Amino acid sequence: MSEYLVDPHTIKEYDLVELVDGRQGTVVYVPADPTLGFELDIGDSPATWDTIGIKPNQIKRIIEHA
């Protein structure tokens, strides 16, 4: 069984994803080796947006491909 719910190689910049903790965010950085992690913008508005680093195993599903 894979350690990932979503294959990290299928995640692209600006995809909308859901994390295992229920938060949603937009992928803003994908490294050359996506198994290393991603940067994600989370929040409901510019006032609450935050950029966080996540590991691939924190992604539950891709909601929408960019």
PDB file of N, CA, C and O in Angstrom:
ATOM      1  N   MET A   1       0.832  -1.173   0.000  1.00  0.00           N
ATOM      2  CA  MET A   1       0.000   0.000   0.000  1.00  0.00           C
ATOM      3  C   MET A   1       0.887   1.249   0.000  1.00  0.00           C
ATOM      4  O   MET A   1       1.905   1.294   0.689  1.00  0.00           O
ATOM      5  N   SER A   2       0.495   2.253  -0.771  1.00  0.00           N
ATOM      6  CA  SER A   2       1.249   3.483  -0.873  1.00  0.00           C
ATOM      7  C   SER A   2       1.119   4.304   0.409  1.00  0.00           C
ATOM      8  O   SER A   2       0.104   4.243   1.103  1.00  0.00           O
ATOM      9  N   GLU A   3       2.161   5.070   0.706  1.00  0.00           N
ATOM     10  CA  GLU A   3       2.099   5.946   1.871  1.00  0.00           C
ATOM     11  C   GLU A   3       1.330   7.234   1.562  1.00  0.00           C
ATOM     12  O   GLU A   3       1.089   8.042   2.459  1.00  0.00           O
ATOM     13  N   TYR A   4       0.944   7.427   0.297  1.00  0.00           N
ATOM     14  CA  TYR A   4       0.231   8.634  -0.125  1.00  0.00           C
ATOM     15  C   TYR A   4      -1.210   8.309  -0.508  1.00  0.00           C
ATOM     16  O   TYR A   4      -1.483   7.260  -1.091  1.00  0.00           O
ATOM     17  N   LEU A   5      -2.138   9.222  -0.174  1.00  0.00           N
ATOM     18  CA  LEU A   5      -3.516   9.085  -0.630  1.00  0.00           C
ATOM     19  C   LEU A   5      -3.642   9.531  -2.083  1.00  0.00           C
ATOM     20  O   LEU A   5      -4.502   9.051  -2.822  1.00  0.00           O
ATOM     21  N   VAL A   6      -2.762  10.466  -2.484  1.00  0.00           N
ATOM     22  CA  VAL A   6      -2.720  10.993  -3.853  1.00  0.00           C
ATOM     23  C   VAL A   6      -1.287  10.876  -4.338  1.00  0.00           C
ATOM     24  O   VAL A   6      -0.359  11.223  -3.608  1.00  0.00           O
ATOM     25  N   ASP A   7      -1.092  10.394  -5.552  1.00  0.00           N
ATOM     26  CA  ASP A   7       0.253  10.303  -6.125  1.00  0.00           C
ATOM     27  C   ASP A   7       0.827  11.714  -6.252  1.00  0.00           C
ATOM     28  O   ASP A   7       0.270  12.529  -6.988  1.00  0.00           O
ATOM     29  N   PRO A   8       1.932  12.030  -5.553  1.00  0.00           N
ATOM     30  CA  PRO A   8       2.493  13.379  -5.599  1.00  0.00           C
ATOM     31  C   PRO A   8       2.842  13.849  -7.011  1.00  0.00           C
ATOM     32  O   PRO A   8       2.843  15.050  -7.279  1.00  0.00           O
ATOM     33  N   HIS A   9       3.137  12.917  -7.908  1.00  0.00           N
ATOM     34  CA  HIS A   9       3.519  13.280  -9.272  1.00  0.00           C
ATOM     35  C   HIS A   9       2.342  13.796 -10.095  1.00  0.00           C
ATOM     36  O   HIS A   9       2.545  14.354 -11.174  1.00  0.00           O
ATOM     37  N   THR A  10       1.119  13.621  -9.607  1.00  0.00           N
ATOM     38  CA  THR A  10      -0.063  14.111 -10.326  1.00  0.00           C
ATOM     39  C   THR A  10      -0.476  15.514  -9.881  1.00  0.00           C
ATOM     40  O   THR A  10      -1.374  16.113 -10.473  1.00  0.00           O
ATOM     41  N   ILE A  11       0.171  16.035  -8.849  1.00  0.00           N
ATOM     42  CA  ILE A  11      -0.183  17.353  -8.308  1.00  0.00           C
ATOM     43  C   ILE A  11       0.610  18.422  -9.049  1.00  0.00           C
ATOM     44  O   ILE A  11       1.833  18.341  -9.170  1.00  0.00           O
ATOM     45  N   LYS A  12      -0.108  19.422  -9.541  1.00  0.00           N
ATOM     46  CA  LYS A  12       0.493  20.499 -10.323  1.00  0.00           C
ATOM     47  C   LYS A  12       0.253  21.847  -9.641  1.00  0.00           C
ATOM     48  O   LYS A  12      -0.633  21.992  -8.799  1.00  0.00           O
ATOM     49  N   GLU A  13       1.066  22.823 -10.030  1.00  0.00           N
ATOM     50  CA  GLU A  13       0.911  24.172  -9.507  1.00  0.00           C
ATOM     51  C   GLU A  13      -0.501  24.686  -9.787  1.00  0.00           C
ATOM     52  O   GLU A  13      -1.030  24.502 -10.883  1.00  0.00           O
ATOM     53  N   TYR A  14      -1.091  25.316  -8.809  1.00  0.00           N
ATOM     54  CA  TYR A  14      -2.437  25.917  -8.820  1.00  0.00           C
ATOM     55  C   TYR A  14      -3.573  24.900  -8.708  1.00  0.00           C
ATOM     56  O   TYR A  14      -4.740  25.273  -8.834  1.00  0.00           O
ATOM     57  N   ASP A  15      -3.257  23.622  -8.471  1.00  0.00           N
ATOM     58  CA  ASP A  15      -4.319  22.664  -8.156  1.00  0.00           C
ATOM     59  C   ASP A  15      -4.932  23.023  -6.804  1.00  0.00           C
ATOM     60  O   ASP A  15      -4.235  23.486  -5.900  1.00  0.00           O
ATOM     61  N   LEU A  16      -6.226  22.809  -6.675  1.00  0.00           N
ATOM     62  CA  LEU A  16      -6.922  22.978  -5.400  1.00  0.00           C
ATOM     63  C   LEU A  16      -6.966  21.610  -4.736  1.00  0.00           C
ATOM     64  O   LEU A  16      -7.442  20.641  -5.328  1.00  0.00           O
ATOM     65  N   VAL A  17      -6.466  21.530  -3.500  1.00  0.00           N
ATOM     66  CA  VAL A  17      -6.392  20.244  -2.809  1.00  0.00           C
ATOM     67  C   VAL A  17      -7.042  20.332  -1.439  1.00  0.00           C
ATOM     68  O   VAL A  17      -7.173  21.408  -0.857  1.00  0.00           O
ATOM     69  N   GLU A  18      -7.448  19.168  -0.938  1.00  0.00           N
ATOM     70  CA  GLU A  18      -7.957  19.047   0.429  1.00  0.00           C
ATOM     71  C   GLU A  18      -6.925  18.288   1.241  1.00  0.00           C
ATOM     72  O   GLU A  18      -6.411  17.257   0.807  1.00  0.00           O
ATOM     73  N   LEU A  19      -6.628  18.805   2.419  1.00  0.00           N
ATOM     74  CA  LEU A  19      -5.681  18.147   3.308  1.00  0.00           C
ATOM     75  C   LEU A  19      -6.410  17.158   4.211  1.00  0.00           C
ATOM     76  O   LEU A  19      -7.629  17.225   4.363  1.00  0.00           O
ATOM     77  N   VAL A  20      -5.657  16.244   4.804  1.00  0.00           N
ATOM     78  CA  VAL A  20      -6.263  15.233   5.669  1.00  0.00           C
ATOM     79  C   VAL A  20      -6.917  15.862   6.897  1.00  0.00           C
ATOM     80  O   VAL A  20      -7.783  15.240   7.512  1.00  0.00           O
ATOM     81  N   ASP A  21      -6.519  17.091   7.271  1.00  0.00           N
ATOM     82  CA  ASP A  21      -7.145  17.755   8.419  1.00  0.00           C
ATOM     83  C   ASP A  21      -8.380  18.566   8.024  1.00  0.00           C
ATOM     84  O   ASP A  21      -8.969  19.246   8.866  1.00  0.00           O
ATOM     85  N   GLY A  22      -8.780  18.499   6.737  1.00  0.00           N
ATOM     86  CA  GLY A  22      -9.998  19.150   6.279  1.00  0.00           C
ATOM     87  C   GLY A  22      -9.794  20.512   5.635  1.00  0.00           C
ATOM     88  O   GLY A  22     -10.700  21.016   4.971  1.00  0.00           O
ATOM     89  N   ARG A  23      -8.622  21.120   5.815  1.00  0.00           N
ATOM     90  CA  ARG A  23      -8.375  22.418   5.184  1.00  0.00           C
ATOM     91  C   ARG A  23      -8.211  22.246   3.682  1.00  0.00           C
ATOM     92  O   ARG A  23      -7.828  21.181   3.198  1.00  0.00           O
ATOM     93  N   GLN A  24      -8.510  23.320   2.956  1.00  0.00           N
ATOM     94  CA  GLN A  24      -8.325  23.335   1.509  1.00  0.00           C
ATOM     95  C   GLN A  24      -7.314  24.410   1.166  1.00  0.00           C
ATOM     96  O   GLN A  24      -7.201  25.415   1.868  1.00  0.00           O
ATOM     97  N   GLY A  25      -6.582  24.198   0.086  1.00  0.00           N
ATOM     98  CA  GLY A  25      -5.610  25.189  -0.324  1.00  0.00           C
ATOM     99  C   GLY A  25      -5.215  25.025  -1.772  1.00  0.00           C
ATOM    100  O   GLY A  25      -5.526  24.022  -2.415  1.00  0.00           O
ATOM    101  N   THR A  26      -4.523  26.033  -2.269  1.00  0.00           N
ATOM    102  CA  THR A  26      -4.028  26.048  -3.642  1.00  0.00           C
ATOM    103  C   THR A  26      -2.534  25.799  -3.628  1.00  0.00           C
ATOM    104  O   THR A  26      -1.798  26.454  -2.889  1.00  0.00           O
ATOM    105  N   VAL A  27      -2.084  24.860  -4.438  1.00  0.00           N
ATOM    106  CA  VAL A  27      -0.662  24.549  -4.544  1.00  0.00           C
ATOM    107  C   VAL A  27       0.026  25.704  -5.262  1.00  0.00           C
ATOM    108  O   VAL A  27      -0.336  26.048  -6.387  1.00  0.00           O
ATOM    109  N   VAL A  28       1.022  26.302  -4.606  1.00  0.00           N
ATOM    110  CA  VAL A  28       1.736  27.428  -5.210  1.00  0.00           C
ATOM    111  C   VAL A  28       3.183  27.103  -5.546  1.00  0.00           C
ATOM    112  O   VAL A  28       3.862  27.895  -6.199  1.00  0.00           O
ATOM    113  N   TYR A  29       3.663  25.933  -5.101  1.00  0.00           N
ATOM    114  CA  TYR A  29       5.022  25.516  -5.443  1.00  0.00           C
ATOM    115  C   TYR A  29       5.091  24.002  -5.477  1.00  0.00           C
ATOM    116  O   TYR A  29       4.670  23.321  -4.541  1.00  0.00           O
ATOM    117  N   VAL A  30       5.631  23.488  -6.576  1.00  0.00           N
ATOM    118  CA  VAL A  30       5.863  22.057  -6.743  1.00  0.00           C
ATOM    119  C   VAL A  30       7.347  21.873  -7.044  1.00  0.00           C
ATOM    120  O   VAL A  30       7.817  22.364  -8.071  1.00  0.00           O
ATOM    121  N   PRO A  31       8.102  21.184  -6.190  1.00  0.00           N
ATOM    122  CA  PRO A  31       9.526  20.985  -6.444  1.00  0.00           C
ATOM    123  C   PRO A  31       9.758  19.981  -7.578  1.00  0.00           C
ATOM    124  O   PRO A  31       8.837  19.279  -7.995  1.00  0.00           O
ATOM    125  N   ALA A  32      10.972  19.924  -8.057  1.00  0.00           N
ATOM    126  CA  ALA A  32      11.326  18.964  -9.119  1.00  0.00           C
ATOM    127  C   ALA A  32      11.001  17.535  -8.679  1.00  0.00           C
ATOM    128  O   ALA A  32      10.571  16.716  -9.491  1.00  0.00           O
ATOM    129  N   ASP A  33      11.207  17.242  -7.399  1.00  0.00           N
ATOM    130  CA  ASP A  33      10.836  15.945  -6.835  1.00  0.00           C
ATOM    131  C   ASP A  33       9.641  16.166  -5.901  1.00  0.00           C
ATOM    132  O   ASP A  33       9.832  16.528  -4.740  1.00  0.00           O
ATOM    133  N   PRO A  34       8.414  15.955  -6.387  1.00  0.00           N
ATOM    134  CA  PRO A  34       7.235  16.257  -5.583  1.00  0.00           C
ATOM    135  C   PRO A  34       7.077  15.388  -4.334  1.00  0.00           C
ATOM    136  O   PRO A  34       6.227  15.678  -3.492  1.00  0.00           O
ATOM    137  N   THR A  35       7.874  14.337  -4.198  1.00  0.00           N
ATOM    138  CA  THR A  35       7.786  13.541  -2.971  1.00  0.00           C
ATOM    139  C   THR A  35       8.397  14.281  -1.785  1.00  0.00           C
ATOM    140  O   THR A  35       8.249  13.854  -0.641  1.00  0.00           O
ATOM    141  N   LEU A  36       9.088  15.396  -2.059  1.00  0.00           N
ATOM    142  CA  LEU A  36       9.709  16.182  -0.984  1.00  0.00           C
ATOM    143  C   LEU A  36       8.726  17.109  -0.287  1.00  0.00           C
ATOM    144  O   LEU A  36       8.949  17.491   0.861  1.00  0.00           O
ATOM    145  N   GLY A  37       7.630  17.481  -0.970  1.00  0.00           N
ATOM    146  CA  GLY A  37       6.642  18.356  -0.368  1.00  0.00           C
ATOM    147  C   GLY A  37       6.204  19.459  -1.302  1.00  0.00           C
ATOM    148  O   GLY A  37       6.665  19.550  -2.440  1.00  0.00           O
ATOM    149  N   PHE A  38       5.305  20.299  -0.812  1.00  0.00           N
ATOM    150  CA  PHE A  38       4.704  21.371  -1.605  1.00  0.00           C
ATOM    151  C   PHE A  38       4.542  22.603  -0.732  1.00  0.00           C
ATOM    152  O   PHE A  38       4.647  22.535   0.493  1.00  0.00           O
ATOM    153  N   GLU A  39       4.280  23.746  -1.391  1.00  0.00           N
ATOM    154  CA  GLU A  39       3.845  24.937  -0.679  1.00  0.00           C
ATOM    155  C   GLU A  39       2.409  25.200  -1.102  1.00  0.00           C
ATOM    156  O   GLU A  39       2.049  25.075  -2.272  1.00  0.00           O
ATOM    157  N   LEU A  40       1.607  25.565  -0.123  1.00  0.00           N
ATOM    158  CA  LEU A  40       0.172  25.697  -0.316  1.00  0.00           C
ATOM    159  C   LEU A  40      -0.303  27.016   0.277  1.00  0.00           C
ATOM    160  O   LEU A  40       0.118  27.391   1.371  1.00  0.00           O
ATOM    161  N   ASP A  41      -1.177  27.721  -0.436  1.00  0.00           N
ATOM    162  CA  ASP A  41      -1.852  28.887   0.117  1.00  0.00           C
ATOM    163  C   ASP A  41      -3.183  28.424   0.689  1.00  0.00           C
ATOM    164  O   ASP A  41      -3.986  27.803  -0.007  1.00  0.00           O
ATOM    165  N   ILE A  42      -3.411  28.731   1.965  1.00  0.00           N
ATOM    166  CA  ILE A  42      -4.670  28.377   2.612  1.00  0.00           C
ATOM    167  C   ILE A  42      -5.311  29.648   3.156  1.00  0.00           C
ATOM    168  O   ILE A  42      -4.623  30.644   3.378  1.00  0.00           O
ATOM    169  N   GLY A  43      -6.615  29.620   3.372  1.00  0.00           N
ATOM    170  CA  GLY A  43      -7.338  30.752   3.932  1.00  0.00           C
ATOM    171  C   GLY A  43      -8.548  31.095   3.089  1.00  0.00           C
ATOM    172  O   GLY A  43      -8.706  30.603   1.972  1.00  0.00           O
ATOM    173  N   ASP A  44      -9.402  31.948   3.639  1.00  0.00           N
ATOM    174  CA  ASP A  44     -10.663  32.293   2.986  1.00  0.00           C
ATOM    175  C   ASP A  44     -10.626  33.610   2.226  1.00  0.00           C
ATOM    176  O   ASP A  44     -11.467  33.843   1.358  1.00  0.00           O
ATOM    177  N   SER A  45      -9.672  34.468   2.536  1.00  0.00           N
ATOM    178  CA  SER A  45      -9.596  35.783   1.902  1.00  0.00           C
ATOM    179  C   SER A  45      -8.161  36.288   2.031  1.00  0.00           C
ATOM    180  O   SER A  45      -7.371  35.716   2.782  1.00  0.00           O
ATOM    181  N   PRO A  46      -7.823  37.342   1.316  1.00  0.00           N
ATOM    182  CA  PRO A  46      -6.464  37.881   1.434  1.00  0.00           C
ATOM    183  C   PRO A  46      -6.060  38.185   2.884  1.00  0.00           C
ATOM    184  O   PRO A  46      -4.884  38.090   3.233  1.00  0.00           O
ATOM    185  N   ALA A  47      -7.017  38.543   3.708  1.00  0.00           N
ATOM    186  CA  ALA A  47      -6.714  38.848   5.103  1.00  0.00           C
ATOM    187  C   ALA A  47      -6.309  37.609   5.900  1.00  0.00           C
ATOM    188  O   ALA A  47      -5.574  37.715   6.882  1.00  0.00           O
ATOM    189  N   THR A  48      -6.784  36.441   5.484  1.00  0.00           N
ATOM    190  CA  THR A  48      -6.496  35.213   6.235  1.00  0.00           C
ATOM    191  C   THR A  48      -5.584  34.244   5.493  1.00  0.00           C
ATOM    192  O   THR A  48      -5.276  33.177   6.023  1.00  0.00           O
ATOM    193  N   TRP A  49      -5.145  34.583   4.284  1.00  0.00           N
ATOM    194  CA  TRP A  49      -4.270  33.686   3.534  1.00  0.00           C
ATOM    195  C   TRP A  49      -2.948  33.487   4.244  1.00  0.00           C
ATOM    196  O   TRP A  49      -2.399  34.400   4.860  1.00  0.00           O
ATOM    197  N   ASP A  50      -2.456  32.263   4.139  1.00  0.00           N
ATOM    198  CA  ASP A  50      -1.154  31.916   4.694  1.00  0.00           C
ATOM    199  C   ASP A  50      -0.528  30.885   3.766  1.00  0.00           C
ATOM    200  O   ASP A  50      -1.228  30.028   3.227  1.00  0.00           O
ATOM    201  N   THR A  51       0.763  30.962   3.580  1.00  0.00           N
ATOM    202  CA  THR A  51       1.480  29.972   2.777  1.00  0.00           C
ATOM    203  C   THR A  51       2.163  29.015   3.735  1.00  0.00           C
ATOM    204  O   THR A  51       2.921  29.422   4.616  1.00  0.00           O
ATOM    205  N   ILE A  52       1.873  27.719   3.543  1.00  0.00           N
ATOM    206  CA  ILE A  52       2.424  26.696   4.432  1.00  0.00           C
ATOM    207  C   ILE A  52       3.158  25.647   3.605  1.00  0.00           C
ATOM    208  O   ILE A  52       2.872  25.459   2.422  1.00  0.00           O
ATOM    209  N   GLY A  53       4.093  24.979   4.233  1.00  0.00           N
ATOM    210  CA  GLY A  53       4.751  23.829   3.634  1.00  0.00           C
ATOM    211  C   GLY A  53       4.055  22.564   4.090  1.00  0.00           C
ATOM    212  O   GLY A  53       3.725  22.419   5.268  1.00  0.00           O
ATOM    213  N   ILE A  54       3.831  21.645   3.159  1.00  0.00           N
ATOM    214  CA  ILE A  54       3.175  20.383   3.512  1.00  0.00           C
ATOM    215  C   ILE A  54       3.939  19.215   2.892  1.00  0.00           C
ATOM    216  O   ILE A  54       4.673  19.377   1.917  1.00  0.00           O
ATOM    217  N   LYS A  55       3.749  18.055   3.471  1.00  0.00           N
ATOM    218  CA  LYS A  55       4.294  16.817   2.931  1.00  0.00           C
ATOM    219  C   LYS A  55       3.230  16.164   2.057  1.00  0.00           C
ATOM    220  O   LYS A  55       2.038  16.376   2.282  1.00  0.00           O
ATOM    221  N   PRO A  56       3.633  15.383   1.075  1.00  0.00           N
ATOM    222  CA  PRO A  56       2.645  14.741   0.189  1.00  0.00           C
ATOM    223  C   PRO A  56       1.612  13.893   0.922  1.00  0.00           C
ATOM    224  O   PRO A  56       0.468  13.796   0.477  1.00  0.00           O
ATOM    225  N   ASN A  57       1.996  13.280   2.032  1.00  0.00           N
ATOM    226  CA  ASN A  57       1.028  12.424   2.746  1.00  0.00           C
ATOM    227  C   ASN A  57      -0.021  13.222   3.509  1.00  0.00           C
ATOM    228  O   ASN A  57      -0.911  12.633   4.123  1.00  0.00           O
ATOM    229  N   GLN A  58       0.065  14.561   3.482  1.00  0.00           N
ATOM    230  CA  GLN A  58      -0.949  15.397   4.109  1.00  0.00           C
ATOM    231  C   GLN A  58      -2.091  15.725   3.145  1.00  0.00           C
ATOM    232  O   GLN A  58      -3.097  16.304   3.556  1.00  0.00           O
ATOM    233  N   ILE A  59      -1.946  15.361   1.870  1.00  0.00           N
ATOM    234  CA  ILE A  59      -2.966  15.653   0.875  1.00  0.00           C
ATOM    235  C   ILE A  59      -3.948  14.488   0.788  1.00  0.00           C
ATOM    236  O   ILE A  59      -3.569  13.351   0.509  1.00  0.00           O
ATOM    237  N   LYS A  60      -5.205  14.798   1.033  1.00  0.00           N
ATOM    238  CA  LYS A  60      -6.259  13.776   0.985  1.00  0.00           C
ATOM    239  C   LYS A  60      -6.748  13.549  -0.441  1.00  0.00           C
ATOM    240  O   LYS A  60      -6.928  12.412  -0.877  1.00  0.00           O
ATOM    241  N   ARG A  61      -6.963  14.675  -1.176  1.00  0.00           N
ATOM    242  CA  ARG A  61      -7.455  14.535  -2.546  1.00  0.00           C
ATOM    243  C   ARG A  61      -7.232  15.837  -3.305  1.00  0.00           C
ATOM    244  O   ARG A  61      -7.052  16.905  -2.719  1.00  0.00           O
ATOM    245  N   ILE A  62      -7.249  15.711  -4.622  1.00  0.00           N
ATOM    246  CA  ILE A  62      -7.227  16.874  -5.501  1.00  0.00           C
ATOM    247  C   ILE A  62      -8.684  17.231  -5.772  1.00  0.00           C
ATOM    248  O   ILE A  62      -9.439  16.414  -6.299  1.00  0.00           O
ATOM    249  N   ILE A  63      -9.079  18.443  -5.416  1.00  0.00           N
ATOM    250  CA  ILE A  63     -10.456  18.887  -5.637  1.00  0.00           C
ATOM    251  C   ILE A  63     -10.616  19.319  -7.090  1.00  0.00           C
ATOM    252  O   ILE A  63     -11.608  18.988  -7.740  1.00  0.00           O
ATOM    253  N   GLU A  64      -9.637  20.056  -7.589  1.00  0.00           N
ATOM    254  CA  GLU A  64      -9.724  20.570  -8.961  1.00  0.00           C
ATOM    255  C   GLU A  64      -8.318  20.785  -9.500  1.00  0.00           C
ATOM    256  O   GLU A  64      -7.462  21.378  -8.843  1.00  0.00           O
ATOM    257  N   HIS A  65      -8.102  20.282 -10.731  1.00  0.00           N
ATOM    258  CA  HIS A  65      -6.828  20.543 -11.415  1.00  0.00           C
ATOM    259  C   HIS A  65      -6.874  21.924 -12.041  1.00  0.00           C
ATOM    260  O   HIS A  65      -7.907  22.353 -12.555  1.00  0.00           O
ATOM    261  N   ALA A  66      -5.752  22.612 -11.992  1.00  0.00           N
ATOM    262  CA  ALA A  66      -5.670  23.953 -12.592  1.00  0.00           C
ATOM    263  C   ALA A  66      -5.673  23.859 -14.103  1.00  0.00           C
ATOM    264  O   ALA A  66      -5.610  24.883 -14.785  1.00  0.00           O
TER     265      ALA A  66
END
